[in-house]
Amino acid sequence: MDRLASITAFVRVAESGGFTTAARRLDLSTSTVSDQVQALENALGVRLLNRTTRQVILTEIGREYYERCAQILHELEEADEAAGALQVTPRGQLRVYCHKGVGPFIAPVERFETVLPPGQSVAVCIPRAAGEAPARIVLSNAGGHLHIAEPAAWGSAQ
């Protein structure tokens, strides 16, 4: 038994008041939804729904179980949305190392504030002639204002 699928089926049956409507919402057959709810009841060892040919009514235990399961499914949906949002928004620090000839192309940095999310930064390393230390700058977006500074520390990356 897929516990999450069975719980989802049970919650949708309870919300819709019937197996047919729940099955449509879940894009499953009515018999599949019925089987999932039955498997859940068997696993729990309790009756969650009283079924008649015309209606489905939650038992007292079913009402309690529904309230908890509905909350869990809601929190799971929120967690999924939060994870998706984290994927959409760039996070962390990006370091760009490039050949010294590329430096002039990075010059129009004023556009970074429209591309770079607030609170994020980009570290840029531009090599110079042999024997000279590379130019290093950090571009950051603080409240819609672009800040350019020399980095305090670059760690072991040179």
Buried (B, 14 or more C-beta within 10 A) or exposed (E): EEEEBBBBBBBBBBEBEBBBBBBBBBEBEBEBBBBBBBBBBEEEEEEBBEBEEEEBEBBEBBEEBBEEBBEEBEEEEEEEEEEEEEEEEEEEEEBEBBEEEEBEEBEEBEEBBEEBEEEBBBBBBBBEEEEEEBEBBBBBBEEEEBEEEEBEEBEEEE
